[in-house]
Amino acid sequence: MDEVVRTLDAKSAPSPYFHFTREEWAKLRADTELTLTIDDLRKLQSLHDPISIDEVIAIYLPLSRLLALYVAATQGLYKATQRFLGAAGGKVPYIIGVAGSVAVGKSTTARVLQAMLSRWPNTPKVQLVTTDGFLHPNARLVAEGMMDRKGFPESYDGSALIRFLADVKAGERNVVAPVYSHLVYDVVPGETVVVDRPDILIVEGLNVLQTGRLPRDGKEIPFVSDFFDFSVYLDADEDVLRQWYVERFLALRETAFRDPKSYFHRYSQLSDEAAVKTATSIWTRINLVNLHENILPTRQRADLILKKGMSHSVDEVALRKL
């Protein structure tokens, strides 16, 4: 590790990150054994976000090993702090944020991390929550003329998300989060997921690393990322993201969009040419704007940046220095 870092530092400009090629990062898995099968991966990957066993071995095994070390160190620090304070507290979850653009593969990464980290002996209980559940319902977005801003920071109930994370980080039992349906493209009334003191909580979402404007008077204003112990940003070039989004749209046209209950059912009968045109328009008008204004500016706040190429595999890794 020291030799790799020295080599990287010697050839790069000053940076808060260690930078690794895919091959350099893969070596850091050491003797960590693979605990996922091909069948496991098939269940975990999202539509048009393929992930191979080679990708898991090269990228996610080293990452799971690193996170297992970080979690163990944090658990030890928490116990030491409790002793110092003379306090007796319950278990406090280690929270990992996963951020990045639409179509970059956040869901697959979050699910693979959940599966791998739950196999480490000190973190048997790993839960996953997406921030989609904290979007305002469509009825409110329509009433306020914000449907074309869905996924932008203002389309979320930020206060509810902060309260949820604060309760989880405080070690509260049975903290409830709302559930979102991608089929109906809306929050599901009355449906919830319960987070009950996991060892690790993974929080996946577009804008989880955003800070907003800092108060001039120095008053305490918590951000979502304030509750994270570690954060991952999935990165890819804009033209690659656009292509992945269009390909996913075309695939959904043949699958989920055909369901009459789908919010996007009207797109299921589009021709190939019309579908590509529609998907490209949605990407350019909404998702690309959100990427430029809100998501990409948060990339350098992440502890780990995974840069993906056109094949969906990670080519470069940047790890924030401690």
RALINGI-V738641 format. One record per pair of residues at least 12 apart in sequence whose ideal C-beta (glycine too) atoms are under 10 Angstrom apart, sorted by sequence separation. I is the first residue (numbers start at 1). J is the second residue. D is the distance in whole Angstrom. If there is no record, write none. Layout:
I/J/D + I/J/D
This chain:
8/20/7 + 41/53/7 + 44/56/10 + 98/110/5 + 114/126/5 + 138/150/8 + 163/175/9 + 164/176/8 + 165/177/10 + 178/190/9 + 179/191/4 + 211/223/5 + 212/224/10 + 252/264/7 + 256/268/9 + 257/269/9 + 266/278/10 + 267/279/9 + 305/317/7 + 306/318/8 + 5/18/6 + 8/21/9 + 40/53/10 + 78/91/9 + 97/110/10 + 98/111/10 + 113/126/8 + 114/127/8 + 115/128/10 + 141/154/10 + 164/177/6 + 178/191/7 + 179/192/6 + 210/223/7 + 211/224/9 + 255/268/9 + 257/270/9 + 304/317/7 + 305/318/4 + 4/18/8 + 5/19/10 + 38/52/9 + 41/55/9 + 78/92/6 + 96/110/8 + 114/128/5 + 136/150/9 + 141/155/6 + 164/178/9 + 178/192/6 + 179/193/6 + 209/223/9 + 210/224/7 + 211/225/7 + 253/267/6 + 254/268/8 + 264/278/10 + 304/318/7 + 305/319/8 + 5/20/9 + 36/51/10 + 38/53/6 + 41/56/7 + 98/113/7 + 113/128/8 + 135/150/7 + 140/155/9 + 177/192/6 + 178/193/8 + 208/223/9 + 209/224/8 + 210/225/8 + 211/226/9 + 249/264/9 + 252/267/8 + 253/268/6 + 267/282/10 + 303/318/9 + 304/319/5 + 305/320/9 + 4/20/7 + 8/24/8 + 37/53/8 + 40/56/9 + 75/91/9 + 78/94/9 + 135/151/8 + 161/177/9 + 176/192/5 + 177/193/5 + 208/224/5 + 209/225/5 + 252/268/9 + 253/269/9 + 302/318/8 + 303/319/7 + 304/320/7 + 1/18/9 + 4/21/10 + 7/24/9 + 36/53/8 + 75/92/9 + 96/113/7 + 111/128/7 + 140/157/9 + 160/177/9 + 161/178/10 + 175/192/10 + 176/193/7 + 177/194/8 + 207/224/8 + 208/225/6 + 250/267/10 + 253/270/6 + 302/319/10 + 303/320/5 + 38/56/10 + 74/92/9 + 96/114/9 + 110/128/6 + 132/150/10 + 136/154/9 + 160/178/8 + 175/193/10 + 176/194/6 + 177/195/6 + 207/225/10 + 249/267/8 + 253/271/10 + 257/275/9 + 264/282/10 + 300/318/9 + 302/320/7 + 303/321/10 + 5/24/10 + 34/53/7 + 75/94/8 + 110/129/9 + 132/151/9 + 136/155/6 + 175/194/7 + 176/195/8 + 205/224/8 + 208/227/10 + 209/228/8 + 253/272/9 + 299/318/9 + 301/320/9 + 303/322/9 + 4/24/5 + 36/56/6 + 74/94/6 + 110/130/8 + 131/151/10 + 135/155/6 + 136/156/7 + 137/157/9 + 174/194/5 + 175/195/5 + 176/196/10 + 208/228/8 + 250/270/9 + 300/320/9 + 4/25/9 + 35/56/10 + 36/57/10 + 96/117/8 + 107/128/9 + 134/155/10 + 135/156/6 + 136/157/6 + 157/178/9 + 173/194/9 + 174/195/8 + 175/196/7 + 203/224/7 + 249/270/9 + 253/274/10 + 254/275/10 + 34/56/7 + 71/93/10 + 72/94/10 + 134/156/5 + 135/157/7 + 173/195/9 + 174/196/5 + 175/197/9 + 203/225/9 + 209/231/6 + 250/272/7 + 253/275/5 + 1/24/10 + 4/27/7 + 34/57/6 + 71/94/5 + 94/117/9 + 107/130/7 + 133/156/10 + 134/157/5 + 172/195/9 + 173/196/6 + 174/197/9 + 208/231/7 + 209/232/10 + 252/275/10 + 4/28/8 + 36/60/8 + 70/94/8 + 106/130/8 + 132/156/9 + 133/157/9 + 134/158/8 + 136/160/10 + 172/196/9 + 173/197/6 + 177/201/10 + 203/227/8 + 209/233/7 + 32/57/9 + 36/61/9 + 71/96/9 + 107/132/10 + 131/156/7 + 134/159/9 + 172/197/8 + 203/228/7 + 208/233/10 + 250/275/6 + 253/278/9 + 1/27/9 + 34/60/9 + 35/61/9 + 70/96/9 + 131/157/10 + 134/160/6 + 135/161/10 + 171/197/6 + 175/201/9 + 177/203/10 + 201/227/9 + 249/275/6 + 250/276/7 + 253/279/9 + 1/28/7 + 29/56/10 + 34/61/6 + 67/94/8 + 131/158/10 + 133/160/9 + 134/161/4 + 168/195/6 + 201/228/10 + 249/276/8 + 252/279/9 + 26/54/9 + 29/57/7 + 32/60/10 + 33/61/8 + 36/64/10 + 94/122/10 + 133/161/9 + 134/162/10 + 167/195/9 + 168/196/10 + 201/229/10 + 202/230/10 + 203/231/9 + 204/232/9 + 1/30/10 + 29/58/8 + 32/61/5 + 35/64/9 + 67/96/7 + 94/123/8 + 168/197/8 + 200/229/9 + 246/275/8 + 247/276/10 + 249/278/7 + 250/279/7 + 29/59/9 + 32/62/7 + 34/64/10 + 93/123/10 + 96/126/9 + 98/128/9 + 131/161/6 + 134/164/8 + 157/187/9 + 165/195/10 + 168/198/8 + 200/230/9 + 202/232/9 + 204/234/10 + 246/276/6 + 249/279/4 + 26/57/7 + 27/58/9 + 29/60/9 + 30/61/9 + 133/164/9 + 164/195/8 + 246/277/10 + 248/279/8 + 249/280/9 + 26/58/4 + 29/61/4 + 30/62/8 + 32/64/7 + 93/125/9 + 94/126/9 + 96/128/10 + 98/130/9 + 99/131/10 + 129/161/10 + 169/201/9 + 246/278/9 + 247/279/9 + 22/55/10 + 25/58/7 + 26/59/7 + 28/61/9 + 29/62/4 + 32/65/5 + 93/126/9 + 131/164/10 + 168/201/6 + 246/279/4 + 249/282/8 + 25/59/7 + 28/62/4 + 29/63/9 + 31/65/9 + 32/66/10 + 91/125/9 + 93/127/8 + 95/129/10 + 97/131/9 + 131/165/10 + 245/279/6 + 246/280/6 + 249/283/8 + 23/58/8 + 26/61/8 + 27/62/8 + 28/63/9 + 29/64/9 + 30/65/7 + 129/164/8 + 150/185/8 + 168/203/9 + 245/280/8 + 22/58/6 + 25/61/10 + 26/62/7 + 29/65/6 + 32/68/9 + 129/165/9 + 150/186/10 + 165/201/9 + 246/282/9 + 22/59/7 + 25/62/6 + 28/65/7 + 29/66/10 + 242/279/9 + 243/280/10 + 245/282/8 + 246/283/7 + 24/62/10 + 25/63/8 + 28/66/7 + 147/185/10 + 165/203/7 + 242/280/7 + 245/283/5 + 129/168/9 + 164/203/9 + 244/283/10 + 245/284/10 + 243/283/10 + 25/66/10 + 127/168/9 + 137/178/9 + 242/283/5 + 20/62/9 + 161/203/9 + 241/283/8 + 242/284/8 + 245/287/7 + 134/177/7 + 135/178/9 + 165/208/10 + 245/288/9 + 133/177/5 + 134/178/6 + 161/205/9 + 133/178/4 + 135/180/6 + 141/186/9 + 238/283/10 + 242/287/9 + 63/109/9 + 67/113/8 + 71/117/8 + 129/175/10 + 131/177/9 + 132/178/9 + 133/179/5 + 134/180/8 + 138/184/9 + 241/287/8 + 242/288/7 + 75/122/7 + 130/177/9 + 132/179/9 + 133/180/5 + 138/185/7 + 139/186/8 + 140/187/10 + 161/208/9 + 241/288/8 + 64/112/9 + 68/116/9 + 72/120/9 + 75/123/9 + 129/177/5 + 132/180/4 + 133/181/10 + 138/186/5 + 139/187/10 + 60/109/8 + 63/112/9 + 64/113/7 + 67/116/9 + 68/117/7 + 71/120/8 + 72/121/10 + 102/151/7 + 129/178/10 + 130/179/9 + 131/180/9 + 132/181/9 + 137/186/6 + 138/187/8 + 156/205/8 + 158/207/9 + 242/291/10 + 59/109/9 + 63/113/7 + 67/117/6 + 72/122/6 + 101/151/10 + 127/177/10 + 129/179/9 + 130/180/7 + 132/182/8 + 135/185/10 + 136/186/10 + 137/187/5 + 156/206/9 + 238/288/7 + 241/291/7 + 64/115/9 + 65/116/9 + 68/119/10 + 69/120/10 + 71/122/7 + 72/123/9 + 135/186/8 + 136/187/8 + 137/188/10 + 155/206/10 + 156/207/7 + 60/112/6 + 64/116/4 + 68/120/5 + 71/123/6 + 130/182/10 + 135/187/6 + 137/189/8 + 155/207/9 + 158/210/10 + 55/108/10 + 59/112/9 + 60/113/7 + 63/116/8 + 64/117/6 + 67/120/8 + 68/121/9 + 132/185/10 + 134/187/8 + 153/206/9 + 154/207/10 + 238/291/7 + 49/103/8 + 51/105/8 + 63/117/9 + 64/118/10 + 68/122/7 + 132/186/10 + 133/187/6 + 151/205/9 + 152/206/9 + 153/207/5 + 158/212/9 + 238/292/9 + 48/103/8 + 49/104/8 + 50/105/9 + 60/115/9 + 61/116/8 + 64/119/8 + 65/120/9 + 68/123/7 + 71/126/10 + 132/187/8 + 133/188/8 + 151/206/5 + 152/207/8 + 49/105/4 + 56/112/7 + 60/116/6 + 64/120/7 + 67/123/8 + 151/207/8 + 166/222/7 + 46/103/10 + 48/105/9 + 49/106/9 + 51/108/6 + 55/112/9 + 60/117/10 + 153/210/6 + 165/222/8 + 169/226/9 + 170/227/10 + 49/107/7 + 50/108/9 + 51/109/8 + 133/191/9 + 165/223/10 + 169/227/5 + 238/296/9 + 46/105/7 + 49/108/5 + 56/115/10 + 64/123/10 + 133/192/8 + 153/212/7 + 162/221/9 + 163/222/10 + 165/224/6 + 168/227/8 + 169/228/9 + 45/105/9 + 46/106/9 + 47/107/9 + 48/108/10 + 49/109/9 + 51/111/10 + 56/116/8 + 133/193/7 + 162/222/6 + 164/224/10 + 165/225/10 + 166/226/9 + 169/229/9 + 235/295/10 + 46/107/5 + 47/108/9 + 51/112/7 + 162/223/8 + 165/226/8 + 166/227/7 + 235/296/9 + 45/107/9 + 46/108/5 + 162/224/7 + 165/227/4 + 233/295/9 + 44/107/9 + 45/108/5 + 46/109/9 + 130/193/9 + 161/224/6 + 164/227/9 + 165/228/9 + 233/296/9 + 44/108/6 + 45/109/10 + 46/110/10 + 129/193/6 + 158/222/10 + 162/226/9 + 235/299/6 + 244/308/9 + 44/109/10 + 46/111/8 + 128/193/9 + 158/223/9 + 162/227/8 + 233/298/7 + 234/299/10 + 44/110/9 + 45/111/8 + 127/193/8 + 129/195/7 + 158/224/8 + 161/227/10 + 233/299/5 + 244/310/9 + 41/108/9 + 44/111/4 + 45/112/8 + 127/194/9 + 128/195/9 + 231/298/9 + 233/300/8 + 235/302/9 + 241/308/9 + 243/310/7 + 43/111/8 + 44/112/5 + 97/165/10 + 127/195/5 + 156/224/9 + 233/301/8 + 234/302/9 + 240/308/7 + 244/312/8 + 44/113/10 + 127/196/8 + 129/198/10 + 233/302/4 + 240/309/7 + 41/111/10 + 44/114/8 + 95/165/7 + 127/197/9 + 128/198/9 + 135/205/10 + 182/252/9 + 231/301/7 + 232/302/6 + 233/303/9 + 234/304/10 + 235/305/6 + 236/306/9 + 237/307/9 + 240/310/5 + 40/111/10 + 41/112/7 + 44/115/6 + 125/196/8 + 127/198/4 + 134/205/8 + 153/224/10 + 231/302/5 + 232/303/7 + 233/304/7 + 234/305/8 + 235/306/7 + 236/307/7 + 237/308/9 + 239/310/9 + 240/311/10 + 40/112/9 + 43/115/9 + 44/116/10 + 93/165/10 + 125/197/8 + 126/198/6 + 127/199/9 + 128/200/9 + 129/201/7 + 130/202/9 + 131/203/7 + 132/204/9 + 133/205/10 + 230/302/9 + 231/303/5 + 232/304/5 + 233/305/5 + 234/306/5 + 235/307/5 + 236/308/5 + 237/309/8 + 240/312/9 + 95/168/7 + 125/198/5 + 126/199/6 + 127/200/7 + 128/201/8 + 129/202/7 + 130/203/8 + 131/204/7 + 132/205/7 + 183/256/6 + 225/298/8 + 228/301/10 + 230/303/5 + 231/304/7 + 232/305/8 + 233/306/7 + 234/307/9 + 235/308/7 + 236/309/7 + 237/310/8 + 41/115/9 + 95/169/7 + 124/198/9 + 125/199/5 + 126/200/4 + 127/201/5 + 128/202/5 + 129/203/6 + 130/204/5 + 131/205/3 + 132/206/9 + 182/256/8 + 183/257/10 + 228/302/9 + 229/303/9 + 230/304/7 + 231/305/10 + 232/306/7 + 233/307/9 + 234/308/7 + 236/310/8 + 40/115/6 + 93/168/6 + 94/169/10 + 107/182/10 + 123/198/8 + 124/199/6 + 125/200/8 + 126/201/8 + 127/202/7 + 128/203/8 + 129/204/7 + 130/205/6 + 131/206/7 + 184/259/10 + 228/303/8 + 36/112/7 + 40/116/10 + 92/168/9 + 93/169/7 + 123/199/4 + 124/200/10 + 125/201/10 + 126/202/7 + 127/203/10 + 128/204/7 + 129/205/9 + 130/206/10 + 131/207/7 + 183/259/6 + 225/301/7 + 236/312/9 + 92/169/6 + 93/170/10 + 122/199/7 + 123/200/5 + 131/208/6 + 184/261/6 + 185/262/8 + 186/263/7 + 225/302/9 + 92/170/8 + 93/171/8 + 122/200/10 + 130/208/10 + 183/261/6 + 184/262/7 + 185/263/3 + 223/301/10 + 236/314/10 + 36/115/6 + 92/171/5 + 120/199/9 + 183/262/6 + 184/263/6 + 185/264/7 + 235/314/9 + 236/315/10 + 35/115/8 + 36/116/7 + 90/170/9 + 91/171/6 + 118/198/9 + 120/200/9 + 181/261/9 + 182/262/9 + 183/263/7 + 184/264/10 + 234/314/9 + 35/116/7 + 89/170/9 + 90/171/4 + 118/199/8 + 181/262/10 + 182/263/9 + 183/264/9 + 206/287/9 + 235/316/8 + 34/116/9 + 89/171/6 + 90/172/9 + 93/175/10 + 117/199/8 + 118/200/8 + 181/263/9 + 182/264/10 + 183/265/10 + 212/294/10 + 35/118/9 + 36/119/8 + 90/173/8 + 117/200/6 + 207/290/8 + 210/293/10 + 235/318/9 + 32/116/9 + 35/119/4 + 114/198/10 + 206/290/7 + 210/294/6 + 34/119/10 + 35/120/9 + 117/202/8 + 206/291/9 + 209/294/10 + 210/295/8 + 233/318/9 + 33/119/9 + 114/200/8 + 209/295/8 + 211/297/9 + 113/200/9 + 114/201/10 + 207/294/5 + 208/295/10 + 210/297/8 + 211/298/8 + 32/120/10 + 114/202/6 + 206/294/7 + 207/295/6 + 209/297/9 + 210/298/5 + 113/202/6 + 206/295/6 + 209/298/4 + 231/320/9 + 114/204/10 + 134/224/10 + 205/295/10 + 208/298/8 + 209/299/8 + 211/301/8 + 230/320/9 + 111/202/9 + 113/204/9 + 207/298/7 + 209/300/9 + 210/301/8 + 110/202/5 + 206/298/10 + 209/301/5 + 78/171/10 + 109/202/9 + 110/203/8 + 111/204/9 + 131/224/8 + 208/301/10 + 209/302/6 + 110/204/4 + 208/302/10 + 209/303/10 + 109/204/8 + 110/205/10 + 107/204/7 + 106/204/5 + 106/205/8 + 106/206/8 + 93/195/8 + 104/206/10 + 106/208/10 + 93/196/10 + 95/198/9 + 93/197/7 + 94/198/9 + 96/200/6 + 97/201/10 + 98/202/6 + 99/203/9 + 100/204/9 + 102/206/7 + 92/197/8 + 93/198/5 + 94/199/7 + 95/200/8 + 96/201/7 + 97/202/8 + 98/203/7 + 99/204/8 + 100/205/9 + 101/206/7 + 91/197/5 + 93/199/7 + 94/200/5 + 95/201/5 + 96/202/5 + 97/203/5 + 98/204/4 + 99/205/7 + 100/206/8 + 90/197/7 + 91/198/9 + 92/199/10 + 93/200/6 + 94/201/8 + 95/202/8 + 96/203/7 + 97/204/8 + 98/205/8 + 99/206/7 + 91/199/7 + 93/201/5 + 94/202/10 + 95/203/6 + 96/204/9 + 97/205/8 + 99/207/7 + 100/208/10 + 93/202/10 + 99/208/5 + 100/209/9 + 98/208/7 + 99/209/5 + 97/208/5 + 98/209/10 + 99/210/9 + 97/209/6 + 113/232/8 + 110/232/9 + 109/232/7 + 75/199/8 + 110/234/10 + 99/224/10 + 109/234/6 + 138/263/8 + 99/225/9 + 106/232/9 + 108/234/9 + 97/224/7 + 106/233/10 + 71/199/7 + 97/225/6 + 106/234/6 + 71/200/7 + 95/224/10 + 99/228/10 + 104/233/9 + 105/234/6 + 95/225/10 + 97/227/8 + 98/228/10 + 104/234/4 + 97/228/4 + 104/235/7 + 105/236/8 + 68/200/10 + 95/227/6 + 96/228/7 + 97/229/9 + 98/230/10 + 99/231/7 + 100/232/8 + 101/233/10 + 104/236/5 + 67/200/8 + 95/228/5 + 96/229/7 + 97/230/7 + 98/231/8 + 99/232/7 + 100/233/6 + 101/234/8 + 103/236/9 + 93/227/10 + 94/228/9 + 95/229/5 + 96/230/5 + 97/231/4 + 98/232/5 + 99/233/5 + 100/234/3 + 101/235/8 + 148/282/9 + 152/286/8 + 94/229/5 + 95/230/8 + 96/231/7 + 97/232/7 + 98/233/8 + 99/234/7 + 100/235/7 + 101/236/7 + 151/286/7 + 155/290/10 + 93/229/9 + 94/230/7 + 95/231/9 + 96/232/7 + 97/233/9 + 98/234/7 + 99/235/10 + 100/236/8 + 104/240/9 + 150/286/8 + 151/287/7 + 92/229/10 + 101/238/9 + 103/240/9 + 104/241/6 + 148/285/7 + 149/286/8 + 152/289/8 + 153/290/9 + 103/241/6 + 148/286/6 + 151/289/10 + 152/290/5 + 101/240/10 + 102/241/8 + 103/242/8 + 105/244/8 + 147/286/9 + 151/290/6 + 101/241/5 + 103/243/9 + 104/244/7 + 149/289/9 + 150/290/9 + 151/291/10 + 153/293/9 + 154/294/10 + 100/241/9 + 101/242/10 + 103/244/4 + 104/245/9 + 148/289/9 + 149/290/8 + 152/293/8 + 153/294/6 + 102/244/9 + 103/245/4 + 152/294/6 + 153/295/10 + 101/244/9 + 102/245/6 + 103/246/9 + 151/294/9 + 152/295/10 + 101/245/9 + 103/247/9 + 151/295/9 + 103/248/6 + 102/248/9 + 103/249/9 + 74/229/6 + 74/230/9 + 71/229/8 + 70/229/7 + 71/230/9 + 70/230/6 + 67/229/9 + 67/230/7 + 66/230/9 + 67/232/9 + 63/230/10 + 63/232/8 + 102/282/10 + 103/283/8 + 102/283/8 + 102/286/9 + 103/287/8 + 102/287/5 + 101/287/7 + 102/288/9 + 101/288/9 + 104/291/9 + 102/290/8 + 101/290/8 + 102/291/8 + 101/291/5 + 100/291/9 + 104/295/9 + 102/295/9 + 101/295/6 + 49/244/8 + 100/295/7 + 101/296/8 + 48/244/7 + 99/295/7 + 100/296/9 + 48/245/9 + 109/306/8 + 48/246/10 + 100/298/10 + 101/299/10 + 48/247/5 + 49/248/8 + 99/298/6 + 100/299/8 + 109/308/10 + 47/247/9 + 48/248/4 + 99/299/8 + 47/248/6 + 48/249/9 + 105/306/9 + 46/248/9 + 48/250/9 + 99/301/9 + 100/302/9 + 104/306/9 + 48/251/5 + 99/302/7 + 105/308/7 + 47/251/6 + 48/252/9 + 97/301/10 + 98/302/9 + 104/308/7 + 108/312/9 + 47/252/7 + 97/302/8 + 100/305/9 + 109/314/9 + 97/303/9 + 98/304/10 + 99/305/10 + 100/306/9 + 96/303/9 + 105/312/7 + 47/255/7 + 96/304/10 + 98/306/10 + 100/308/9 + 104/312/9 + 47/256/8 + 105/314/10 + 70/303/9 + 66/303/10 + 67/304/9 + 66/304/8 + 63/304/7 + 63/306/8 + 60/306/10 + 59/306/7 + 59/308/10 + 63/314/10 + 70/322/10 + 55/308/10 + 66/319/8 + 59/313/8 + 60/314/9 + 63/317/8 + 58/313/8 + 59/314/5 + 62/317/8 + 55/311/10 + 58/314/8 + 59/315/10 + 63/319/9 + 55/312/8 + 62/319/10 + 55/313/5 + 59/317/7 + 49/308/10 + 52/311/10 + 54/313/8 + 55/314/7 + 58/317/10 + 52/312/9 + 50/311/9 + 51/312/7 + 52/313/8 + 50/312/6 + 51/313/8 + 49/312/6 + 50/313/9 + 51/314/10 + 48/312/9 + 45/312/10 + 25/306/9 + 17/300/9 + 16/300/8 + 15/300/10 + 17/302/9 + 22/307/9 + 17/303/9 + 19/305/9 + 17/304/9 + 22/309/9 + 17/305/7 + 19/307/10 + 26/314/10 + 25/314/8 + 28/317/9 + 25/315/10 + 22/313/8 + 25/316/8 + 26/317/9 + 28/319/9 + 22/314/6 + 24/316/10 + 25/317/4 + 22/315/5 + 24/317/8 + 25/318/10 + 20/314/10 + 21/315/8 + 22/316/7 + 25/319/8 + 21/316/7 + 22/317/7 + 20/316/7 + 21/317/8 + 19/316/7 + 20/317/4 + 19/317/7 + 20/318/7 + 18/317/9 + 19/318/5 + 20/319/7 + 17/317/9 + 18/318/7 + 19/319/8 + 17/318/4 + 18/319/5 + 16/318/9 + 17/319/6 + 18/320/8 + 15/318/8 + 16/319/10 + 17/320/6 + 18/321/6 + 16/320/6 + 17/321/7 + 18/322/10 + 15/320/9 + 16/321/6 + 15/321/8 + 9/321/10 + 5/319/10 + 5/321/9
